[in-house]
Each structure stands twice: as structure tokens, then as C-alpha cells.
Amino acid sequence: MFKRLFFFVYGVACYAIFLATFLYAIAFVGGCPIVPSRLDGPLEGSLLAAIAIDCALLMVFAVQHSVMARRWFKERWTQIIPWTIERSTYVLFASLALLLLFWQWRPIGIEIWTVEHAGASALLWAVFGAGWTTVLVVTFLINHFDLFGLRQVWLPLVGKPYTPVSFRTPLPYRLVRHPLYFGFLLAFWATPHMTLAHLVFAIATTAYIVLAIQFEEHDLIAEHGASYQDYRRKVPMLVPGLRPRQPRERRIENPGAV
């Protein structure tokens, strides 16, 4: 019982760190003055050094976020830590990678564009807010507490077996296959004041999202088999209304759950 309680407290602590990191991310990208570090700002020091450091920080997050989410890594990782806290640990490491990025980020300060028109500026801020709202709402539609590891530590605590979340497609998932990533793209690109650092961030995260989707969908096909393949043929990846690219059929060796 003590171990289950410890795992639950650990999972809640990891979630609290994630929540604080998520809120900081909104302020960081949006340039809110209440946080000590922001995406945009004047260049201090060498331009090449700033770009190199920023790209390295983005790479650290991308590698952590992708590698720890893969099935082969989870199979090995859960031989070291209990499966109950595997997701919470992933959430913790992802939060720490982001906090490192916020802490060490180097603004570059070179202006790319500035929108002076008040109405257009307000519209861009509205899209920015809609992006973050989309990200949060979508997590609840697909099971927020499972996504961030709370369900995995709660069920053993109350003596209930864990059951994987079933494949389903609530409303946003009928428009695009990855509405959560779509929300991030809105949040990262919608700004009335685009600097070079912001542009580097937006381009790098967009490239990462497109690449991460390929790995993620490979795992989803392995887990859900023909159901996800059929869904993939019908629904576009990121852009609503865009005809989805028809993937080549692949033989599924093991369509079982992770």
C-alpha cells in the first residue's frame, strides 16, 4: 500500500510540474513580462552562438520527447522503473527539458515582421490564445489524466486494474488526425511581432511536429491496426479540409496494444 501511495504522490508531483511548465510556456512564447525569460528579446553576445544554443536546446527536447515515447524504449525503460509511473516519468522529463530551454534560451532580437494595425494584432493574439486552448481541450477529449500519467497511478491506488484507452475520434479528430499539434502550430506562429528567435523556434517545432507524427502514427498503426489505417486514409494530418495523402499499405506484424 505504501508503494502505491508513493507512486500516486509521485505522479501528482510530476503533473504539478507539467502544469506549471505549460503555463510558463504560454507566457514564454507570448512574451508575457511576468516571467523572467521570454522567447523574444534583444540579442546579447554572438548571433551564431545564440542560434547554436537555441537549436541545441530544441534538439534536447525533441530527442527526449520522441525517444522516450517509442515502444522499444518503453519496453526497456519499464525493466528499470515500474510501468505505473512510466508515463509520469516521461511527463517529468519532458517538463525538465522544456524548463531547461526556458532557462537557457537566447533571444536574438532581429525583427522579421511587426503588425501595427490594432485589429490585425488583436486577431493574431486571438489565434494565439485559440491555439493554446485547443491544446488543452483536446487533451481532455482523449483522456487528459491518462495522457499525463495520473490515471496510471490512481487506479492501482484504489485497487482497480489499468485498461488502455480505446481508439476513438471525438469532433476535432474528425477534422484533423492531430488537433493537439495543430493547436501548437497556431500558438507558435500567431504573433504580431516575429523576431528571428521566434522564427527559429516556430520552424524547428513545426519540423519536429511533422517528423514526430510519422513515428507516432507508426506506433498507432501497430497498436490499432486496420482501424487507424482506415482513419488515416479519411482524415487529413494537420490541415482541415486538405485531402489526406494516401499512405502505402503496410503489413501489420503485431497489431496488439503497447
Buried (B, 14 or more C-beta within 10 A) or exposed (E): EEEBEEBBEBBBEBBEBBEEBBEBBBBBBBBEEEBEBBBBBEBEEEEEEBBEBBEEBBEBBBEBBBEBBBEEBBEEBBEEEEEBBBBBBBBBBBBBBBBBBBEEBBBBBBEEEEBEEEEEBEBBBEBBBBBBEBBEBBBEBBBBBBBBBBBBBBBBBEEEEEEEEEBEBEEBBEBBBBBBBBBBBBBBBBBBBBBBBBBBBBEBBBEBBBEBBEBBBEBBBBBBBEBBBEBBEEBBBBEEEEEBEEEEEEEBEEBEEE
